[in-house]
Amino acid sequence: MSNWTPGQSSSLYRVPDWGAGFFSVSENGNLLVRPRRHARSADGHSQEIDLKKLVEELGRRGLRRPMLIRFSDILATRIEELAESFAAAVTDNAYSGRWRGVYPIKVNQQAHVVEEIIEFGAPFGVGLEAGSKPELLIALALLDTKDALLVCNGYKDRAYVETALLAQSLGRNPIIVIDRFSEIELIVAASASLGIRPHVGLRAQLSTVGAGRWIASSGEHSKFGLSADELVRAIERLRREDMLDCVELLHFHIGSQITTIHAHKEALREAMRVYVGLHRMGADSLHLLDVGGGLGVDYLGSLTDDPSSMNYSMKEYANDVVFAAAQACTEAGIPAPDIITESGRAMVAHQSVLVFDIIGVNRDPSGQRVEACGDSDHAVLHALFEAVESIAPDSLSERYHDLIHARDEAASLFSLGYLDLEGRAKSERLFRAGCVRIGHILEQLGEPREEFEDLRKLLTETYFGNFSIFQSVPDAWAIKQVFPVMPIHRLEQEPTRRGVIVDLTCDSDGRLDRFIGDGEDQPTLRLHPWNGEPYFLAIFLVGAYQEILGDLHNLFGDTDAVHVRLDPTRPDDLIDESESDTTSSQKYSVEHYVEGDAVTDVLSYVQYDKRGLGERVQHTIEQALRDGRISLEDSALLRRRFDEGLNGYTYLRDEG
Ligand SMILES: Cc1ncc(COP(=O)(O)O)c(C=O)c1O
């Protein structure tokens, strides 16, 4: 028996690094969620949720796996932290402006998420940013926080601009940001015809480039923003229209997931030069500095400039933004602007966890046992056996070469007819047993050696997950984003296997083979032997961008999703600690249950009609009945399966 501890699992999967205090491993080996970190409820209860138990309880409520769980309290905590980081920076820098953050709807447009952001952000005046007409309509309808800003970005047409202008009459605070020079004429015309003076923002195209994957969003070739020349011309044009006093905001955005604080500092310095320059040109109604998004999420927990990490904290970022604004305005002798951030990723990434089952494993290395050879076995099998038996720490390379040689020879002998199928099978088993043995010794020596790279691949097992990478973590495929992935139970047991995870799609790209490692990404994940019992894995920090970018590859649709809130007021007598409980054993409440796509839904996206398909199948069944190719009972069963299939979940279901 290994004396593995849950603490070792916590270090192995680097939970304290990427978990940001929201996740930890319990004494009994389950993953814990602490949506409020270490805060305790008024009556002293620690506010943590056992994720494995939660998943089981949600299953008993009818929620299907894969399931996406959104922890509302994590979202609230992240919003509070952002607001508090800026509040502290404002105080520390004796800054005269204030923070007025907005949430960019594009990062996660799900209605319940946006509604919660408005709810949790209201005490801090958090507003919304729209990057398209549909997003503007969402913001217009939902954003009722007094004073909160509605920043209108993205491509605009007349309808977009008019809607934004008219929103003022509803008491909303829309600021129409001129992202492209040509939008000035649209705004001038729409405002004249409606007789409404706009609140205008100017988006500057900085020459500072970002850092990280979206470097192309910034710099002179970026899609949006006005060059210095266009900014000057915009000021002149608006002055001619007597609209210079409408210019209230300067905006810039150097890309999402900016990995270095240096890039932020450089951009801020350049942006403040623009801000001061516009003021000097007479745009003295400018009073808002919108620093865009870019605040990263440390998916790896490595605090580095890796594309999936970041080398700074939220606090450092807030401080640098405020400091840069304060310094430039003091030097120029102009009033300090209120500061708007458009940080979406940093708000919503941590709250969502995708949980899925492992439904099988291939290449279970039962090769631990070394089969002896008898007189009837071919000489090549004896050679393999001897190679395996003589493996020792000081002869790993030689024995590995012997094994490869003998295995290849066995394959040739088989092709030429000198070895039968059973013999070939035994050669494979012996070879594998040898590899497992070498793998164990290498593990104990703890020194990865390049010459054994192929052996490592060979010993990697493939764990089949009941989910779709393309639907649930598309960035893992599209941009090779690394997300934290780990089992959510059995963490008191040593994960003795190394695996990659493949999804349900028939696409060979549907695999996770980059995991958080020591410094570098690892090609395999340590996992437990699969024993046919439920084995739950989770992918963490998937709240930003993944849901909307997810696609229907192989027609796997949206998963079931649920919002879970801590409920410290839940009376203790409703808490049943027994294993055979009928009530929940934890203090949480389920706020929303969003049912995932049924097969009919995904079929309708590709223009199949349920009734039409049913009729076609029934017609074919009738023909088969007439021809005597199917019995009445089987025809009824087939029809039932067909109808159930149409109404069912797109993922695999455990029939129980
Ligand atoms: C204009 C604008 N604002 C905000 C964001 C959101 O940024 P982040 O992903 O860093 O939260 C984006 C996304 O790239 C953006 O284009």
Ligand as a Chemical Component Dictionary entry (heavy atoms), coordinates in Angstrom:
data_LIG
# 
_chem_comp.id                   LIG 
_chem_comp.type                 NON-POLYMER 
_chem_comp.pdbx_formal_charge   0 
_chem_comp.three_letter_code    LIG 
# 
loop_
_chem_comp_atom.comp_id 
_chem_comp_atom.atom_id 
_chem_comp_atom.alt_atom_id 
_chem_comp_atom.type_symbol 
_chem_comp_atom.charge 
_chem_comp_atom.model_Cartn_x 
_chem_comp_atom.model_Cartn_y 
_chem_comp_atom.model_Cartn_z 
_chem_comp_atom.pdbx_ordinal 
LIG C1 C1 C 0 -12.521 46.100 -26.430 1  
LIG C2 C2 C 0 -12.386 44.968 -25.481 2  
LIG N1 N1 N 0 -12.627 45.164 -24.184 3  
LIG C3 C3 C 0 -12.526 44.166 -23.290 4  
LIG C4 C4 C 0 -12.153 42.902 -23.667 5  
LIG C5 C5 C 0 -12.072 41.837 -22.628 6  
LIG O1 O1 O 0 -10.774 41.664 -22.226 7  
LIG P1 P1 P 0 -10.360 40.499 -21.231 8  
LIG O2 O2 O 0 -10.497 39.220 -21.974 9  
LIG O3 O3 O 0 -8.945  40.802 -20.918 10 
LIG O4 O4 O 0 -11.215 40.561 -20.053 11 
LIG C6 C6 C 0 -11.884 42.641 -25.005 12 
LIG C7 C7 C 0 -11.440 41.310 -25.415 13 
LIG O5 O5 O 0 -10.465 41.104 -26.056 14 
LIG C8 C8 C 0 -12.006 43.711 -25.950 15 
LIG O6 O6 O 0 -11.787 43.517 -27.237 16 
# 
loop_
_chem_comp_bond.comp_id 
_chem_comp_bond.atom_id_1 
_chem_comp_bond.atom_id_2 
_chem_comp_bond.value_order 
_chem_comp_bond.pdbx_ordinal 
LIG C1 C2 SING 1  
LIG C2 N1 SING 2  
LIG C2 C8 DOUB 3  
LIG N1 C3 DOUB 4  
LIG C3 C4 SING 5  
LIG C4 C5 SING 6  
LIG C4 C6 DOUB 7  
LIG C5 O1 SING 8  
LIG O1 P1 SING 9  
LIG P1 O2 DOUB 10 
LIG P1 O3 SING 11 
LIG P1 O4 SING 12 
LIG C6 C7 SING 13 
LIG C6 C8 SING 14 
LIG C7 O5 DOUB 15 
LIG C8 O6 SING 16 
# 
